[in-house]
Amino acid sequence: MPSTSQRIRIVLTKLYKDIVLGGRGNLPADHHVGISGLEEVEHVVGFDFEKLDDVLSNLGLSPPVHFCPMNASELKAKFPLDYAQARDFRDYGQEDDVENWVACADRCHQIFTLIEDRATREAMAHQGLDIVEWPDSTLYLEGQLAGPYPSAAGGWFDVPCILEPQPVDGKAFPHLALHLVDEKEARENSILFSEFAALIMAMRGRVNQRKVDSETEREELYNNNGKGKEEYPYLFPDEEYFPVLLLSYVRPQHARIFAASVNTHNVANSTLRSWRDLKSGSGVTPEQYLLYRVIRPQIVTPSFFNPAQFGITNALLTQAQGLLSQSPAYMLYISNFGNNDWTDPALGPFGPVVRLESEVSKGWRNDTSPQGTDEDTVNSTFIEFLNALTSIIPAVQSWWRTYKKELIFDRGKRGNKVSHGYSTRTDGQLEDMQTEEIKIPVECKGFLRGPNNQRIAMQEVSELVAWIKQCPDGPNSAVVRYRPLVSRDGNQIFISFLEYGPAWVDYLRRSRKSNAAFATLHSYGPYKTTLVGHTAKLAELIVAMSLLY
């Protein structure tokens, strides 16, 4: 029976060939690796790293964590900050500021140098660490921990620094700590190709690392590209775990922007529950929005929307496509798209949609100089369209209502009374016919989102925050959770998902801050109601979401 280390070698070699080498030719457009179906990989998300400070507790986790934070106060006492020795950082402007422009890769590298200076260089002696360098170490005989993305994605990722513990009484330890720099945009609770590749290559290099005591022999092995290394024993022949701690320096730069905004608006020491002047959803202030602790990346175009990330599986989409293709009314609606004859009875529930859309379109001659449309008309048209789609689902248990539900964010009980925070109203919602539970809220505006995006997004987030606070998740909810929202602004439709976890919910309910106490609003669009292709794709997504929720 093979040893534990030998079994690990087999698994890592397979992952290296299948994902690292094989994945370079089959990488999604967002540069992330789909590892949920890999039997050899257990991906656990939602860790609060601030609580990983007890050795026994960490080892009791599944999988165990073989790292503990260093004592920050001891580090500060032994190595006080010397601002005179601080590294110079370049200020950089926006993309149109050519004089101060700094490339994304250089921005990521700047942050790496800051962490390396403070938490690596100064802490090395204190923590008993060494930098892994050749030819002193044989780790690199298995290859460099850097590489290219597929040609379509472009760019390289780099691992500019690797650390390992110093041997104790001649005993080496398998732990590694890596700094990875990549200019690609990362997603919360997911893993970039570069991150997965670096982890696999580091563990594979460690489990295959050879014990070569002679410096001359190590140099000779490197000069011969590792030829003859099989003659030397493994450095870790009987290890069960090969822990790797990876620090990724990637895009986007939300942390810097958020920190600057919090300081600018003087809310660094405040929380949402403690803020006295909470406004309704339509009147939310920048200070209140910052206290939601919601990160909002740029809106992503429909072509880059990955529904599976939010639980909308291929099976649901296939089911939705089948239902739509079996609906004569829908097929007539799509085949006659742009024809304003709503009197054909064969259109069924899509007849009123055609009539209302023709009314809305009168205010939208083109996208560059629109006159706009009354918000109530846009609202009614959107709900009619959504209901027409959901009506094709057999024995459907939910429906889209125009009734505007009030959602309240309360601060919790003070004495015997509930302290009111703020309230907001939906523009309708998909709700359960029996329980009236909200499944998907709706937001509508009679004007285009473009120049009003910030104001609209602040209102949408206000609504989602109040919904989560008023209607909490069940006790067995997943660590990573999503709440959907659909919106229409003039003749453009958007689909959004608020991604969050228990730490952020704890912040809403108890004002407890942690590094994990953030949520992220993912928005996709616009789906233009004037384009048949956009409308057909949107129809599939709406039916699939109606089936899911």
NUDOMAR-588523 format. One record per residue (C-alpha): x, y, z. Coordinates in steps of 0.1 Angstrom, whole numbers, padded with zeros to 4 digits, always signed. Layout:
REM residues N
XYZ;...
REM end
This chain:
REM residues 549
+0000+0000+0000;+0015+0034-0010;+0025+0058+0018;+0005+0089+0026;+0031+0111+0008;+0030+0089-0023;-0008+0091-0024;-0005+0129-0022;+0020+0129-0050;-0004+0110-0072;-0033+0134-0064;-0012+0166-0070;+0002+0153-0102;-0033+0146-0115;-0045+0181-0105;-0014+0196-0121;-0020+0178-0154;-0058+0182-0155;-0063+0217-0142;-0030+0237-0143;-0018+0224-0177;-0052+0213-0191;-0070+0244-0177;-0049+0268-0197;-0067+0258-0228;-0102+0258-0212;-0105+0287-0189;-0137+0307-0184;-0138+0344-0194;-0137+0355-0157;-0103+0336-0152;-0116+0316-0123;-0113+0278-0119;-0144+0257-0113;-0133+0233-0086;-0167+0223-0070;-0167+0190-0090;-0132+0179-0080;-0133+0150-0056;-0097+0157-0045;-0104+0193-0035;-0125+0206-0006;-0131+0243-0009;-0143+0259+0024;-0153+0295+0023;-0164+0320+0050;-0135+0318+0073;-0130+0347+0097;-0093+0348+0098;-0093+0371+0128;-0104+0342+0149;-0078+0317+0137;-0055+0324+0167;-0057+0292+0187;-0035+0262+0177;-0058+0234+0190;-0089+0250+0176;-0073+0255+0142;-0061+0219+0140;-0096+0207+0149;-0112+0224+0119;-0120+0204+0088;-0098+0206+0069;-0073+0216+0096;-0055+0250+0095;-0018+0246+0102;-0011+0283+0106;-0016+0308+0134;-0013+0346+0134;+0018+0361+0150;+0015+0382+0181;+0011+0417+0166;+0018+0436+0198;+0050+0417+0203;+0060+0424+0167;+0053+0461+0172;+0073+0462+0204;+0103+0445+0189;+0101+0461+0155;+0086+0496+0159;+0076+0514+0127;+0103+0536+0113;+0085+0560+0090;+0119+0574+0077;+0125+0539+0062;+0090+0537+0046;+0090+0527+0010;+0078+0555-0014;+0044+0548-0030;+0033+0564-0062;+0000+0582-0063;-0020+0572-0094;-0049+0588-0112;-0078+0574-0132;-0075+0559-0166;-0077+0593-0183;-0049+0608-0161;-0020+0598-0184;+0006+0617-0163;-0002+0597-0131;-0013+0565-0147;+0001+0533-0130;-0007+0499-0146;-0029+0475-0127;-0001+0450-0123;+0022+0477-0107;-0006+0487-0083;-0009+0451-0071;+0029+0449-0068;+0030+0481-0047;+0007+0465-0021;+0028+0434-0021;+0059+0454-0013;+0042+0470+0016;+0031+0437+0031;+0065+0421+0024;+0084+0450+0041;+0063+0449+0072;+0050+0414+0077;+0078+0395+0060;+0112+0412+0062;+0108+0426+0097;+0091+0395+0110;+0115+0369+0096;+0139+0367+0125;+0111+0369+0150;+0091+0341+0134;+0121+0320+0124;+0115+0322+0087;+0137+0319+0056;+0132+0330+0021;+0131+0301-0003;+0159+0307-0029;+0179+0286-0053;+0203+0270-0051;+0199+0269-0013;+0166+0251-0017;+0157+0223-0040;+0120+0234-0042;+0125+0249-0076;+0137+0217-0092;+0100+0210-0098;+0096+0242-0117;+0089+0279-0111;+0058+0290-0093;+0048+0314-0120;+0033+0311-0154;+0011+0325-0182;-0026+0326-0186;-0041+0312-0218;-0034+0334-0248;-0070+0346-0250;-0068+0359-0214;-0032+0372-0216;-0008+0382-0189;+0013+0364-0164;+0010+0357-0127;+0041+0358-0105;+0051+0345-0071;+0079+0370-0061;+0084+0357-0026;+0082+0323-0009;+0089+0317+0028;+0095+0286+0049;+0102+0279+0086;+0138+0275+0096;+0147+0239+0106;+0146+0231+0143;+0173+0206+0155;+0178+0195+0120;+0141+0189+0113;+0126+0206+0083;+0089+0217+0082;+0067+0214+0050;+0049+0247+0055;+0052+0274+0028;+0039+0310+0026;+0035+0325-0009;+0030+0361-0021;+0012+0360-0055;+0008+0391-0077;-0019+0390-0105;-0037+0418-0123;-0068+0398-0129;-0100+0407-0111;-0109+0382-0083;-0143+0372-0070;-0151+0366-0034;-0153+0329-0023;-0139+0318-0057;-0104+0310-0068;-0085+0325-0098;-0065+0302-0121;-0033+0318-0109;-0042+0311-0072;-0051+0275-0079;-0020+0269-0101;+0003+0285-0075;-0011+0263-0047;-0009+0231-0067;+0026+0238-0080;+0038+0248-0044;+0024+0216-0028;+0036+0195-0057;+0071+0210-0054;+0071+0204-0017;+0060+0168-0017;+0085+0160-0045;+0113+0181-0030;+0147+0162-0026;+0171+0163+0003;+0204+0174-0011;+0229+0186+0016;+0258+0195-0007;+0256+0231-0022;+0277+0219-0051;+0254+0190-0059;+0224+0214-0057;+0239+0237-0082;+0248+0209-0105;+0212+0196-0104;+0199+0231-0113;+0224+0234-0141;+0212+0201-0155;+0175+0210-0152;+0170+0185-0124;+0185+0155-0142;+0196+0129-0116;+0174+0142-0087;+0158+0108-0084;+0190+0096-0068;+0183+0117-0037;+0157+0109-0010;+0126+0130-0005;+0129+0158+0020;+0095+0149+0034;+0090+0112+0029;+0063+0106+0056;+0044+0139+0058;+0006+0138+0058;+0000+0176+0053;+0018+0201+0031;+0003+0234+0043;+0005+0265+0020;-0005+0300+0030;-0012+0321-0001;-0015+0359+0000;-0030+0372-0033;-0025+0407-0045;-0052+0411-0072;-0078+0434-0085;-0102+0451-0079;-0091+0479-0054;-0123+0481-0034;-0105+0480+0000;-0085+0512-0008;-0115+0530-0022;-0138+0519+0007;-0112+0530+0033;-0107+0564+0017;-0145+0569+0015;-0150+0559+0051;-0124+0584+0063;-0136+0611+0040;-0172+0609+0054;-0160+0604+0090;-0179+0572+0096;-0149+0550+0104;-0160+0545+0140;-0197+0542+0133;-0220+0513+0124;-0254+0511+0107;-0273+0504+0139;-0256+0533+0157;-0261+0559+0130;-0288+0583+0142;-0298+0599+0109;-0309+0569+0088;-0329+0579+0057;-0355+0560+0037;-0343+0540+0007;-0349+0568-0018;-0331+0594+0003;-0301+0574+0015;-0270+0595+0021;-0234+0585+0012;-0226+0581+0049;-0255+0557+0053;-0245+0538+0022;-0210+0533+0034;-0223+0519+0067;-0241+0491+0048;-0206+0478+0041;-0215+0466+0006;-0189+0465-0021;-0203+0473-0056;-0182+0463-0086;-0189+0477-0120;-0220+0464-0138;-0210+0434-0160;-0224+0431-0195;-0248+0401-0202;-0222+0382-0223;-0201+0377-0191;-0229+0367-0168;-0223+0332-0153;-0257+0322-0138;-0243+0291-0122;-0224+0312-0097;-0257+0322-0082;-0273+0287-0083;-0290+0291-0117;-0277+0258-0130;-0276+0245-0166;-0304+0221-0157;-0327+0250-0147;-0318+0270-0178;-0325+0239-0200;-0359+0234-0182;-0367+0271-0188;-0358+0269-0225;-0380+0238-0228;-0410+0256-0212;-0406+0287-0233;-0403+0266-0266;-0435+0248-0257;-0455+0280-0252;-0472+0290-0285;-0479+0325-0270;-0443+0331-0261;-0430+0318-0295;-0454+0341-0313;-0444+0370-0291;-0407+0364-0300;-0412+0357-0337;-0433+0389-0341;-0410+0410-0319;-0413+0447-0327;-0448+0443-0342;-0471+0464-0320;-0503+0445-0329;-0514+0434-0294;-0549+0424-0305;-0540+0389-0317;-0556+0366-0291;-0529+0340-0298;-0505+0362-0279;-0523+0352-0246;-0506+0368-0216;-0480+0385-0239;-0507+0407-0256;-0508+0432-0227;-0470+0432-0227;-0469+0442-0264;-0495+0470-0257;-0476+0484-0227;-0442+0482-0244;-0455+0502-0273;-0466+0529-0248;-0432+0529-0231;-0413+0530-0264;-0429+0563-0273;-0406+0580-0248;-0375+0563-0261;-0368+0572-0296;-0331+0562-0292;-0307+0556-0264;-0288+0589-0268;-0317+0615-0266;-0346+0598-0249;-0376+0617-0235;-0382+0592-0208;-0414+0576-0196;-0436+0577-0165;-0422+0554-0139;-0456+0538-0132;-0459+0528-0168;-0425+0512-0168;-0433+0495-0136;-0466+0480-0149;-0450+0469-0181;-0422+0451-0163;-0445+0433-0139;-0468+0423-0168;-0438+0409-0187;-0425+0390-0157;-0459+0375-0149;-0464+0364-0186;-0431+0345-0184;-0438+0329-0150;-0474+0319-0161;-0460+0293-0185;-0446+0272-0155;-0471+0244-0147;-0486+0246-0112;-0466+0277-0104;-0468+0287-0067;-0455+0323-0070;-0466+0354-0089;-0453+0389-0096;-0473+0416-0078;-0474+0454-0084;-0481+0459-0047;-0453+0479-0032;-0442+0462+0000;-0426+0481+0029;-0394+0468+0042;-0380+0480+0076;-0345+0480+0089;-0349+0481+0127;-0320+0487+0152;-0332+0460+0175;-0349+0462+0209;-0341+0490+0233;-0359+0481+0265;-0393+0469+0255;-0395+0488+0223;-0381+0481+0188;-0360+0511+0177;-0370+0520+0141;-0341+0526+0117;-0353+0533+0081;-0379+0520+0057;-0380+0514+0020;-0406+0501-0005;-0403+0477-0034;-0418+0484-0068;-0433+0449-0068;-0419+0415-0062;-0421+0378-0069;-0439+0364-0039;-0453+0331-0027;-0491+0330-0034;-0498+0314+0000;-0474+0329+0024;-0467+0362+0006;-0430+0357+0012;-0408+0378-0010;-0387+0358-0035;-0373+0385-0058;-0379+0423-0053;-0384+0446-0082;-0371+0482-0087;-0381+0505-0115;-0373+0539-0128;-0387+0559-0158;-0352+0570-0168;-0320+0554-0180;-0296+0541-0153;-0264+0556-0169;-0259+0590-0152;-0281+0580-0123;-0264+0547-0116;-0250+0556-0081;-0283+0569-0068;-0302+0539-0081;-0277+0514-0067;-0278+0531-0033;-0316+0527-0032;-0314+0490-0044;-0288+0482-0017;-0310+0499+0009;-0339+0477-0001;-0318+0445+0000;-0303+0453+0034;-0337+0460+0049;-0351+0428+0033;-0323+0406+0048;-0327+0423+0082;-0365+0419+0082;-0366+0384+0067;-0335+0366+0079;-0321+0334+0065;-0329+0301+0080;-0306+0284+0106;-0292+0259+0080;-0284+0285+0053;-0252+0282+0033;-0221+0301+0043;-0222+0320+0010;-0257+0334+0004;-0274+0354-0024;-0304+0376-0025;-0317+0385-0060;-0332+0417-0074;-0345+0426-0108;-0348+0462-0120;-0359+0481-0151;-0347+0516-0159;-0365+0530-0189;-0359+0504-0217;-0331+0486-0199;-0333+0457-0175;-0307+0445-0149;-0303+0414-0128;-0285+0417-0095;-0274+0395-0066;-0262+0405-0032;-0236+0381-0020;-0230+0379+0018;-0221+0356+0047;-0228+0352+0084;-0202+0378+0095;-0219+0405+0075;-0253+0395+0089;-0238+0396+0124;-0227+0432+0116;-0263+0441+0106;-0278+0425+0137;-0251+0432+0164;-0228+0459+0149;-0199+0435+0151;-0172+0444+0125;-0147+0420+0111;-0127+0416+0079;-0154+0393+0066;-0182+0417+0074;-0188+0429+0038;-0214+0421+0012;-0210+0424-0026;-0236+0435-0051;-0231+0418-0085;-0251+0434-0113;-0255+0424-0149;-0270+0443-0178;-0284+0461-0195;-0308+0438-0213;-0324+0461-0238;-0361+0457-0243;-0358+0469-0279;-0335+0439-0289;-0351+0405-0294;-0319+0386-0285;-0316+0404-0252;-0353+0398-0245;-0351+0360-0253;-0320+0356-0231;-0337+0375-0203;-0368+0354-0206;-0348+0322-0200;-0332+0337-0169;-0364+0349-0155;-0382+0316-0159;-0351+0298-0144;-0351+0321-0115;-0388+0316-0110;-0382+0279-0109;-0353+0283-0084;-0369+0307-0060;
REM end
